[in-house]
Amino acid sequence: MQVVITTNSPGEVSAWVIPVAAILSKLGCNVDVILTPCTFATGKEADVLKKQGTIRRIYPPEKYWRIALGLEKIPRDGVGCVLFLGGDIWHAKRLGRLLNYPVAIYSTKRADKALDLVFVPNQNIKKEVAKRVSPEKIEVVGDLMFSSLKREGLVQKSNQIALFPGSREYVKSYLPFFLGTAELIKKRVNEVGFVISFSEFVTEKILREALKAPNPSLGGVRGKVVENNLIQTQNGLTIPFYYGKPHEIMETSALALTVPGTNTAEMAFYGLPLIAVLPFNIAREIPLEGLVGIFSNIPMIGPIFKERLVWKKAPSFGFIALPNIILGKEIVPEIKGFLDTEKLADFALDVFTDKQKLSQISEDLLAHFPKTETAKEIAESLYRRWGEKSEKP
């Protein structure tokens, strides 16, 4: 059985595609992944997928329109399906028509009756989807983000604050900003320690550029990489950093400062109190969805348009941390607006020094975000519906 997955950016690739592809591979399926054009992408998605060893073919975004327009064909195995795991549903539906395969999607309220199967994380979303899709086409499978996560029982360091500066180009702004904030916190509470988690989507080149100088619009401090995976700030603070160990860091830290994104949901699974940080100072770097996001990438006028739009919409910005978005209420702190290192340090210390509040946040997160078997359920459902009978002799 062939499963053609469409996806788009780092969070979807890491939390959705990789665990589902692993299960499909165990079932004997041939998995092909098509990366569709996306304003949230880093350009490293294909490289990360190649390392997994569970995916047969990977088509980068630059090939997508040739495929969608029929100028380049994807080899068809004879039996299979298309699975949407991020991006725009239109792309998955288009590929389904080209390959003459049924189309399944995961987790979106934009589902419509033309789809063959819709996987949803919970009953609330099922109710929304059922307004447009026949109930027999909908399966509640839980939240895919928590499917591949596992608590190892590591000991938490009560004085450790983790810094998660993101997986895209805006690491160049966030990293110096977080480093400057860490310096201020350290001056006030000397026993605090820090650790930095870098996404595997962050290249050495991006890291070097990020440490050269802070973004003048946001502030922060310079730094340099020294021996043993340490970053030393311009004022002498040394902080260890790691690639590919986000979950160990989440499990052992007492608080995290992070960009909004998939990380915030994973932190919820580990019961890690977090502060989601969104500075409007760097509005031009904030990724936006849909046509607005595409238009904002137009040279010269695009960034100006995006900046003015973000500033205009700032008062009506909703939640930015996924735990808050999912639950529809604030369960973890957020700070957004025109920020500087002093403001963030003050905010972080208020949260960090209130141990009762930290404990309550952790308990609430653990209660609301349990482990799921979603990747397994999705893969096995696809195989039962469209692969199992054809695979039998």
C-alpha positions as CSV (number, residue, x, y, z in Angstrom):
1,M,0.0,0.0,0.0
2,Q,1.2,3.5,-0.9
3,V,0.5,6.4,1.4
4,V,1.3,9.9,0.0
5,I,1.5,12.4,2.8
6,T,1.2,16.1,2.3
7,T,2.8,18.4,4.9
8,N,4.4,21.8,5.2
9,S,6.5,23.0,8.1
10,P,8.7,22.0,11.2
11,G,6.0,21.4,13.7
12,E,3.9,19.1,11.4
13,V,7.0,17.3,10.2
14,S,8.2,16.5,13.7
15,A,5.0,15.9,15.6
16,W,2.8,14.5,12.9
17,V,4.6,13.0,9.9
18,I,7.5,11.3,11.5
19,P,5.5,9.2,14.0
20,V,2.8,8.3,11.5
21,A,5.3,7.3,8.8
22,A,7.1,5.1,11.3
23,I,3.9,3.1,12.1
24,L,3.0,2.9,8.4
25,S,6.5,1.6,7.6
26,K,6.1,-1.1,10.2
27,L,2.8,-2.1,8.5
28,G,4.7,-2.6,5.3
29,C,3.4,0.6,3.6
30,N,5.4,2.6,1.1
31,V,5.4,6.2,2.4
32,D,6.0,9.2,0.1
33,V,6.0,12.7,1.4
34,I,5.2,15.9,-0.6
35,L,6.2,19.1,1.0
36,T,3.9,21.9,-0.1
37,P,4.8,25.6,-0.3
38,C,4.4,27.3,3.1
39,T,5.4,30.6,4.7
40,F,6.1,28.7,8.0
41,A,8.7,26.3,6.4
42,T,12.5,26.5,7.1
43,G,13.8,24.7,4.0
44,K,15.3,22.0,6.1
45,E,12.1,19.8,6.3
46,A,13.3,17.4,3.5
47,D,16.7,16.9,5.1
48,V,15.1,16.0,8.5
49,L,12.7,13.6,6.8
50,K,15.6,11.8,5.0
51,K,17.2,10.9,8.3
52,Q,14.2,8.9,9.4
53,G,14.7,5.9,7.2
54,T,10.9,5.2,7.0
55,I,10.1,7.3,4.0
56,R,10.6,6.1,0.4
57,R,10.4,9.3,-1.6
58,I,10.5,13.0,-0.5
59,Y,9.4,15.7,-2.9
60,P,10.6,19.2,-1.9
61,P,8.3,22.3,-2.1
62,E,10.0,23.5,-5.3
63,K,8.7,20.5,-7.1
64,Y,5.2,20.7,-5.9
65,W,3.6,22.9,-8.6
66,R,5.0,20.8,-11.4
67,I,3.3,17.8,-9.7
68,A,0.1,19.7,-9.1
69,L,-0.1,20.9,-12.7
70,G,0.6,17.4,-14.0
71,L,4.0,18.3,-15.5
72,E,5.7,15.7,-13.2
73,K,4.1,12.5,-12.1
74,I,4.4,10.6,-8.8
75,P,4.8,6.9,-9.4
76,R,1.6,5.1,-8.4
77,D,1.7,1.7,-6.7
78,G,-1.8,0.7,-7.6
79,V,-3.4,0.9,-4.2
80,G,-3.1,3.6,-1.6
81,C,-4.3,6.9,-0.3
82,V,-3.4,10.5,0.3
83,L,-3.0,11.7,3.9
84,F,-3.1,15.4,4.8
85,L,-0.8,16.2,7.7
86,G,-0.4,19.9,7.5
87,G,-0.6,22.8,5.0
88,D,-3.6,23.5,2.9
89,I,-6.2,20.7,2.3
90,W,-6.5,21.8,-1.4
91,H,-3.1,20.3,-2.1
92,A,-4.1,16.9,-0.7
93,K,-7.3,16.9,-2.6
94,R,-5.5,17.8,-5.8
95,L,-3.1,14.9,-5.4
96,G,-5.9,12.6,-4.7
97,R,-7.5,13.5,-8.0
98,L,-4.2,13.1,-9.9
99,L,-3.5,9.7,-8.3
100,N,-7.1,8.6,-8.2
101,Y,-6.6,7.8,-4.5
102,P,-9.0,8.4,-1.6
103,V,-8.0,11.4,0.6
104,A,-7.8,11.3,4.4
105,I,-7.0,14.3,6.6
106,Y,-6.1,14.9,10.2
107,S,-7.2,17.7,12.6
108,T,-8.8,20.6,10.8
109,K,-12.2,22.3,10.9
110,R,-11.9,23.0,7.2
111,A,-12.9,19.5,6.3
112,D,-15.6,19.1,3.6
113,K,-17.8,16.4,2.2
114,A,-15.5,15.7,-0.8
115,L,-13.0,14.0,1.6
116,D,-13.1,10.3,2.2
117,L,-11.9,10.2,5.8
118,V,-11.4,12.8,8.5
119,F,-9.4,12.1,11.7
120,V,-10.1,14.5,14.5
121,P,-8.5,14.9,18.0
122,N,-11.7,15.2,20.1
123,Q,-15.5,15.2,20.2
124,N,-15.7,19.0,20.0
125,I,-14.0,19.2,16.7
126,K,-16.0,16.2,15.5
127,K,-19.2,18.2,16.2
128,E,-17.9,21.1,14.0
129,V,-16.7,18.7,11.2
130,A,-20.0,16.8,11.3
131,K,-21.8,19.9,10.0
132,R,-20.2,19.3,6.6
133,V,-19.0,15.7,6.6
134,S,-21.0,12.4,7.1
135,P,-20.5,11.0,10.6
136,E,-19.3,7.6,9.2
137,K,-16.3,9.4,7.6
138,I,-15.1,10.9,10.9
139,E,-12.9,9.1,13.4
140,V,-11.9,10.5,16.8
141,V,-8.3,9.5,17.4
142,G,-6.9,11.9,20.0
143,D,-4.2,14.5,19.6
144,L,-1.4,13.5,17.3
145,M,1.1,15.8,18.9
146,F,1.2,13.6,22.0
147,S,1.4,10.3,20.2
148,S,5.2,9.9,20.0
149,L,6.0,11.5,23.3
150,K,7.2,9.5,26.3
151,R,8.0,10.5,29.9
152,E,11.3,9.0,31.0
153,G,10.9,9.8,34.7
154,L,13.9,12.2,34.6
155,V,14.5,14.3,37.7
156,Q,13.5,17.9,37.4
157,K,16.0,20.6,38.2
158,S,14.1,23.1,40.3
159,N,16.4,26.0,39.4
160,Q,16.6,25.4,35.6
161,I,14.9,27.6,33.0
162,A,14.9,26.3,29.5
163,L,15.1,28.6,26.4
164,F,13.4,27.5,23.2
165,P,14.2,30.2,20.6
166,G,12.4,28.4,17.7
167,S,13.1,26.6,14.5
168,R,13.0,29.4,11.8
169,E,14.9,32.4,10.8
170,Y,13.5,34.4,13.7
171,V,16.0,32.5,15.9
172,K,18.3,35.4,15.0
173,S,16.0,37.8,16.9
174,Y,14.8,35.5,19.7
175,L,18.1,34.0,20.7
176,P,19.9,37.3,21.6
177,F,16.7,38.5,23.2
178,F,16.5,35.4,25.4
179,L,20.2,35.6,26.2
180,G,19.8,39.2,27.4
181,T,16.8,38.2,29.5
182,A,18.8,35.3,31.0
183,E,21.6,37.7,32.0
184,L,19.1,40.0,33.8
185,I,17.4,37.0,35.6
186,K,20.8,35.6,36.7
187,K,21.8,39.0,38.2
188,R,18.7,39.0,40.4
189,V,18.6,35.3,41.3
190,N,22.1,33.9,41.1
191,E,21.1,30.2,41.7
192,V,19.1,30.1,38.5
193,G,20.6,28.0,35.7
194,F,19.7,28.0,32.0
195,V,19.7,25.5,29.1
196,I,19.0,26.1,25.4
197,S,17.2,23.7,23.2
198,F,17.8,24.2,19.5
199,S,15.6,22.6,16.8
200,E,17.3,20.4,14.3
201,F,16.0,22.8,11.7
202,V,18.4,25.5,13.0
203,T,21.6,25.3,11.0
204,E,25.1,26.2,12.3
205,K,25.0,29.2,9.9
206,I,21.8,30.5,11.5
207,L,23.2,30.0,15.0
208,R,26.4,32.0,14.1
209,E,24.4,34.8,12.6
210,A,22.1,34.9,15.6
211,L,25.0,35.3,18.0
212,K,26.7,38.2,16.1
213,A,24.3,40.9,17.2
214,P,20.8,41.4,18.6
215,N,18.0,42.7,16.4
216,P,18.0,46.5,17.1
217,S,14.2,46.4,17.2
218,L,14.1,43.9,20.0
219,G,17.4,44.0,21.9
220,G,19.4,41.4,23.7
221,V,23.1,40.5,23.8
222,R,25.8,39.1,21.6
223,G,27.4,35.7,22.3
224,K,29.7,33.1,21.0
225,V,30.0,29.3,21.0
226,V,32.8,28.0,23.2
227,E,33.9,24.5,23.9
228,N,31.6,21.7,25.1
229,N,28.4,23.0,23.5
230,L,28.4,26.2,25.5
231,I,27.2,29.7,24.5
232,Q,28.9,32.5,26.3
233,T,27.2,35.9,26.3
234,Q,29.0,39.1,25.9
235,N,28.8,39.7,29.7
236,G,30.2,36.3,30.6
237,L,27.1,34.1,31.2
238,T,27.6,30.6,29.9
239,I,24.7,28.4,29.0
240,P,24.8,24.8,27.6
241,F,22.9,24.1,24.4
242,Y,21.7,20.9,22.8
243,Y,20.3,19.8,19.4
244,G,17.7,17.0,19.3
245,K,17.0,16.8,23.0
246,P,13.9,18.9,23.5
247,H,12.0,16.4,25.4
248,E,14.7,15.6,27.9
249,I,15.1,19.4,28.5
250,M,11.3,19.7,28.9
251,E,11.2,17.0,31.5
252,T,14.1,18.3,33.6
253,S,13.3,22.0,33.6
254,A,11.2,24.1,36.0
255,L,10.1,26.7,33.5
256,A,10.5,27.5,29.8
257,L,10.7,30.7,27.7
258,T,9.5,29.8,24.2
259,V,8.3,31.0,20.9
260,P,4.7,30.0,20.2
261,G,4.3,26.8,18.3
262,T,4.3,23.0,18.6
263,N,6.8,23.2,21.4
264,T,4.1,24.6,23.7
265,A,1.9,21.6,23.3
266,E,4.8,19.2,23.9
267,M,5.7,21.1,27.1
268,A,2.1,20.6,28.2
269,F,2.5,16.9,27.9
270,Y,5.5,17.0,30.2
271,G,3.8,19.3,32.6
272,L,6.4,22.0,32.0
273,P,5.2,25.5,33.0
274,L,6.0,27.8,30.1
275,I,5.8,31.4,29.0
276,A,4.9,31.9,25.4
277,V,6.6,35.1,24.1
278,L,5.5,37.1,21.1
279,P,7.2,40.5,20.6
280,F,5.4,42.8,18.2
281,N,8.7,44.7,17.9
282,I,9.6,42.1,15.2
283,A,6.2,42.0,13.6
284,R,7.8,41.5,10.2
285,E,9.2,38.1,11.3
286,I,5.9,36.7,12.7
287,P,4.7,34.0,10.4
288,L,1.1,34.5,9.2
289,E,-1.3,31.9,7.6
290,G,-3.2,32.0,4.3
291,L,-3.1,34.7,1.6
292,V,-1.9,37.3,4.2
293,G,1.2,35.2,4.8
294,I,1.9,34.7,1.1
295,F,1.4,38.4,0.4
296,S,3.6,39.4,3.2
297,N,6.5,37.6,1.5
298,I,6.5,39.9,-1.5
299,P,9.8,41.8,-1.5
300,M,9.8,45.4,-0.1
301,I,6.0,46.0,0.3
302,G,5.2,42.6,1.9
303,P,7.0,43.1,5.3
304,I,5.7,46.6,5.7
305,F,2.1,45.3,5.0
306,K,2.6,42.5,7.6
307,E,4.0,44.9,10.2
308,R,1.2,47.3,9.9
309,L,-1.4,44.5,10.0
310,V,0.1,42.9,13.1
311,W,0.2,46.3,14.9
312,K,-3.4,47.0,13.9
313,K,-4.7,43.6,15.0
314,A,-2.5,43.6,18.2
315,P,-5.3,44.5,20.6
316,S,-7.5,41.6,19.4
317,F,-4.8,38.9,19.4
318,G,-6.1,35.8,21.0
319,F,-4.1,33.1,22.8
320,I,-0.7,32.2,21.3
321,A,0.2,29.1,23.3
322,L,-1.3,25.8,22.1
323,P,-2.5,24.6,25.5
324,N,-4.5,27.8,25.9
325,I,-5.8,27.6,22.4
326,I,-6.9,24.0,22.8
327,L,-8.6,24.5,26.1
328,G,-10.0,28.0,25.3
329,K,-8.6,29.5,28.5
330,E,-5.3,30.6,29.9
331,I,-3.6,27.7,31.6
332,V,0.0,28.9,30.9
333,P,1.2,32.5,31.0
334,E,1.7,34.5,27.8
335,I,3.4,37.8,27.2
336,K,2.9,39.7,23.9
337,G,3.3,43.2,22.8
338,F,6.2,45.6,22.5
339,L,8.8,43.9,24.7
340,D,12.3,44.4,25.9
341,T,14.6,42.2,28.1
342,E,13.7,44.0,31.3
343,K,10.0,43.5,30.8
344,L,10.4,39.8,30.0
345,A,12.8,39.2,32.9
346,D,10.4,40.8,35.3
347,F,7.5,38.7,34.0
348,A,9.5,35.5,34.0
349,L,10.8,36.1,37.5
350,D,7.2,36.7,38.8
351,V,6.2,33.3,37.4
352,F,9.4,31.5,38.4
353,T,9.6,32.6,42.0
354,D,5.9,31.7,42.6
355,K,6.5,28.0,43.3
356,Q,2.8,27.3,44.2
357,K,1.8,28.8,40.8
358,L,4.4,26.7,39.0
359,S,3.2,23.5,40.7
360,Q,-0.5,24.3,39.8
361,I,0.3,25.0,36.2
362,S,2.2,21.7,36.0
363,E,-0.7,19.7,37.6
364,D,-3.2,21.3,35.2
365,L,-1.1,20.5,32.2
366,L,-0.6,16.9,33.1
367,A,-4.3,16.5,33.8
368,H,-5.4,17.9,30.4
369,F,-2.7,16.5,28.0
370,P,-2.2,12.7,28.4
371,K,-0.4,10.4,26.0
372,T,-2.3,9.1,23.0
373,E,-1.9,6.3,20.5
374,T,-3.0,8.6,17.7
375,A,-0.2,7.8,15.2
376,K,-1.0,4.1,15.5
377,E,-4.7,4.6,15.2
378,I,-4.4,6.7,12.0
379,A,-1.9,4.3,10.4
380,E,-3.9,1.2,11.2
381,S,-7.2,2.8,10.1
382,L,-5.7,3.7,6.7
383,Y,-4.4,0.2,6.3
384,R,-7.7,-1.5,7.2
385,R,-9.7,0.7,4.9
386,W,-7.5,0.8,1.8
387,G,-4.6,-1.6,2.1
388,E,-5.3,-4.7,4.1
389,K,-7.5,-6.5,1.6
390,S,-5.3,-5.8,-1.4
391,E,-2.2,-6.9,0.5
392,K,-3.6,-10.3,1.3
393,P,-2.9,-13.2,-1.1
